Amino acid sequence: MRTVRARYPQYERSLLCKESRFERRLDPNFTSPGAYRATIYYEEGPCKLIFCYGIPQSPFYLEAVVLA
């Protein structure tokens, strides 16, 4: 997998989630001499705020209206 997206519910009244995107990186500088491939790690990109279950048809709370 090259990219992983993770959603973290914020448990607020508007059903908002924080979404993070992780990109796979290969780092040959931190690989041991006997290893057969480069060290793999995931780097987190910028987070964003989204609706957990899509944009509601009629948002009620203020933060949902602004985000919609």
N, CA, C and O of each residue as an XYZ file, in Angstrom:
272
protein
N       0.843     -1.177      0.000
C       0.000      0.000      0.000
C       0.883      1.232      0.000
O       1.841      1.340      0.765
N       0.541      2.138     -0.860
C       1.306      3.386     -0.957
C       0.691      4.515     -0.145
O       1.406      5.369      0.379
N      -0.633      4.519     -0.040
C      -1.333      5.574      0.684
C      -2.387      4.967      1.599
O      -3.109      4.047      1.216
N      -2.461      5.500      2.816
C      -3.478      5.074      3.779
C      -4.200      6.324      4.265
O      -3.569      7.312      4.639
N      -5.527      6.269      4.256
C      -6.324      7.359      4.809
C      -6.979      6.874      6.088
O      -7.574      5.797      6.121
N      -6.870      7.662      7.130
C      -7.461      7.311      8.422
C      -8.441      8.408      8.824
O      -8.140      9.596      8.711
N      -9.603      7.999      9.289
C     -10.603      8.952      9.766
C     -10.810      8.753     11.259
O     -11.014      7.639     11.741
N     -10.750      9.871     11.973
C     -10.913      9.857     13.421
C     -12.163     10.658     13.785
O     -12.167     11.879     13.621
N     -13.226     10.007     14.274
C     -14.439     10.744     14.662
C     -14.124     11.742     15.773
O     -13.354     11.459     16.691
N     -14.737     12.910     15.665
C     -14.527     13.961     16.654
C     -15.592     13.941     17.746
O     -15.502     14.706     18.706
N     -16.601     13.077     17.616
C     -17.666     12.914     18.606
C     -18.321     14.241     18.959
O     -18.562     14.553     20.125
N     -18.595     15.000     17.925
C     -19.290     16.263     18.107
C     -20.702     16.130     17.558
O     -21.072     15.083     17.026
N     -21.454     17.141     17.680
C     -22.853     17.094     17.276
C     -23.060     17.085     15.769
O     -24.161     16.756     15.329
N     -22.070     17.425     14.955
C     -22.238     17.505     13.501
C     -21.645     16.312     12.767
O     -21.547     16.343     11.540
N     -21.248     15.269     13.474
C     -20.667     14.067     12.868
C     -19.455     14.394     11.994
O     -19.377     13.982     10.837
N     -18.529     15.131     12.562
C     -17.310     15.504     11.854
C     -16.194     14.507     12.150
O     -16.140     13.916     13.229
N     -15.306     14.329     11.175
C     -14.146     13.457     11.327
C     -12.889     14.220     10.914
O     -12.921     15.073     10.027
N     -11.798     13.897     11.569
C     -10.489     14.398     11.142
C      -9.902     13.315     10.244
O      -9.817     12.154     10.646
N      -9.498     13.683      9.041
C      -8.927     12.714      8.109
C      -7.448     12.988      7.932
O      -7.041     14.111      7.634
N      -6.649     11.950      8.120
C      -5.204     12.029      7.912
C      -4.829     11.126      6.746
O      -5.443     10.079      6.538
N      -3.834     11.528      5.999
C      -3.352     10.741      4.868
C      -1.891     10.402      5.121
O      -1.082     11.281      5.417
N      -1.559      9.117      5.003
C      -0.212      8.643      5.242
C       0.374      8.130      3.924
O      -0.231      7.287      3.263
N       1.541      8.633      3.545
C       2.230      8.229      2.317
C       3.421      7.349      2.673
O       4.159      7.641      3.614
N       3.603      6.271      1.916
C       4.721      5.359      2.152
C       6.011      5.982      1.638
O       6.044      6.545      0.544
N       7.059      5.881      2.423
C       8.383      6.392      2.056
C       9.410      5.271      2.231
O       9.295      4.453      3.144
N      10.389      5.242      1.373
C      11.511      4.311      1.487
C      12.734      5.112      1.883
O      13.014      6.154      1.289
N      13.454      4.645      2.863
C      14.629      5.366      3.348
C      15.841      4.438      3.363
O      16.036      3.705      4.332
N      16.656      4.454      2.311
C      17.824      3.581      2.267
C      18.910      3.953      3.280
O      19.789      3.137      3.559
N      18.869      5.156      3.831
C      19.895      5.587      4.795
C      19.771      4.895      6.145
O      20.759      4.803      6.874
N      18.582      4.405      6.500
C      18.382      3.761      7.792
C      18.193      2.254      7.661
O      17.551      1.638      8.512
N      18.731      1.666      6.631
C      18.619      0.233      6.415
C      19.886     -0.457      6.905
O      20.989      0.041      6.678
N      19.737     -1.598      7.574
C      20.914     -2.325      8.048
C      21.636     -2.972      6.864
O      21.008     -3.240      5.839
N      22.922     -3.223      6.982
C      23.691     -3.784      5.860
C      23.180     -5.139      5.374
O      23.324     -5.454      4.192
N      22.593     -5.940      6.243
C      22.122     -7.261      5.848
C      20.692     -7.274      5.324
O      20.195     -8.328      4.924
N      20.031     -6.145      5.318
C      18.636     -6.100      4.883
C      18.557     -6.208      3.363
O      19.458     -5.773      2.645
N      17.478     -6.786      2.898
C      17.318     -6.959      1.455
C      16.495     -5.854      0.804
O      16.334     -5.854     -0.417
N      15.968     -4.910      1.587
C      15.252     -3.766      1.020
C      15.386     -2.566      1.950
O      15.812     -2.692      3.098
N      15.019     -1.422      1.436
C      15.124     -0.181      2.210
C      14.092     -0.158      3.339
O      13.084     -0.863      3.285
N      14.350      0.648      4.344
C      13.431      0.820      5.452
C      12.163      1.508      4.950
O      12.232      2.493      4.215
N      11.013      0.985      5.351
C       9.726      1.546      4.941
C       9.087      2.223      6.145
O       9.040      1.652      7.234
N       8.593      3.443      5.945
C       7.833      4.124      6.989
C       6.749      4.954      6.315
O       6.812      5.216      5.114
N       5.767      5.360      7.087
C       4.666      6.158      6.568
C       4.746      7.556      7.169
O       4.904      7.726      8.378
N       4.635      8.544      6.298
C       4.726      9.944      6.707
C       3.342     10.567      6.632
O       2.668     10.481      5.606
N       2.922     11.194      7.725
C       1.588     11.790      7.771
C       1.580     13.137      7.064
O       2.442     13.984      7.297
N       0.595     13.317      6.202
C       0.417     14.584      5.499
C      -0.494     15.503      6.291
O      -0.820     15.217      7.444
N      -0.906     16.605      5.680
C      -1.799     17.525      6.390
C      -3.158     16.892      6.663
O      -3.670     16.116      5.856
N      -3.728     17.233      7.802
C      -5.044     16.718      8.195
C      -6.125     17.664      7.687
O      -5.878     18.846      7.450
N      -7.326     17.118      7.527
C      -8.448     17.971      7.149
C      -9.690     17.521      7.900
O      -9.764     16.396      8.393
N     -10.658     18.417      7.976
C     -11.909     18.152      8.668
C     -12.979     17.872      7.622
O     -13.189     18.671      6.709
N     -13.662     16.723      7.760
C     -14.696     16.327      6.805
C     -15.890     15.761      7.573
O     -15.820     15.539      8.781
N     -16.983     15.534      6.848
C     -18.122     14.839      7.437
C     -17.837     13.348      7.402
O     -17.319     12.838      6.408
N     -18.170     12.642      8.479
C     -17.902     11.203      8.558
C     -18.712     10.411      7.550
O     -18.209      9.439      6.985
N     -19.946     10.802      7.314
C     -20.859     10.021      6.474
C     -21.356     10.818      5.278
O     -22.481     10.606      4.825
N     -20.553     11.720      4.763
C     -20.964     12.545      3.633
C     -21.669     13.813      4.090
O     -22.013     13.962      5.263
N     -21.878     14.721      3.149
C     -22.520     16.000      3.465
C     -23.999     15.762      3.753
O     -24.689     15.152      2.936
N     -24.501     16.230      4.898
C     -25.913     16.020      5.216
C     -26.819     16.856      4.304
O     -26.429     17.921      3.825
N     -28.023     16.354      4.080
C     -28.988     17.060      3.225
C     -29.396     18.401      3.819
O     -29.522     19.389      3.096
N     -29.599     18.440      5.116
C     -29.994     19.690      5.774
C     -29.181     19.847      7.057
O     -29.640     19.462      8.132
N     -27.970     20.412      6.951
C     -27.149     20.592      8.151
C     -27.839     21.532      9.146
O     -28.448     22.531      8.764
N     -27.726     21.185     10.416
C     -28.437     21.929     11.456
C     -27.497     22.822     12.264
O     -27.769     24.008     12.448
N     -26.411     22.260     12.736
C     -25.508     23.022     13.595
C     -24.620     23.949     12.774
O     -24.355     23.682     11.601
N     -24.164     25.026     13.379
C     -23.421     26.070     12.686
C     -22.174     25.554     11.985
O     -21.928     25.906     10.831
N     -21.376     24.720     12.667
C     -20.155     24.235     12.049
C     -20.444     23.345     10.857
O     -19.644     23.300      9.923
N     -21.565     22.635     10.861
C     -21.941     21.802      9.716
C     -22.380     22.666      8.542
O     -22.082     22.339      7.393
N     -23.071     23.742      8.804
C     -23.497     24.657      7.739
C     -22.286     25.289      7.068
O     -22.238     25.393      5.843
N     -21.323     25.704      7.853
C     -20.119     26.347      7.308
C     -19.294     25.336      6.503
O     -18.807     25.665      5.421
N     -19.134     24.136      7.008
C     -18.337     23.125      6.295
C     -19.047     22.626      5.037
O     -18.397     22.342      4.031
N     -20.365     22.519      5.087
C     -21.135     22.062      3.915
C     -21.011     23.087      2.809
O     -21.580     22.905      1.733
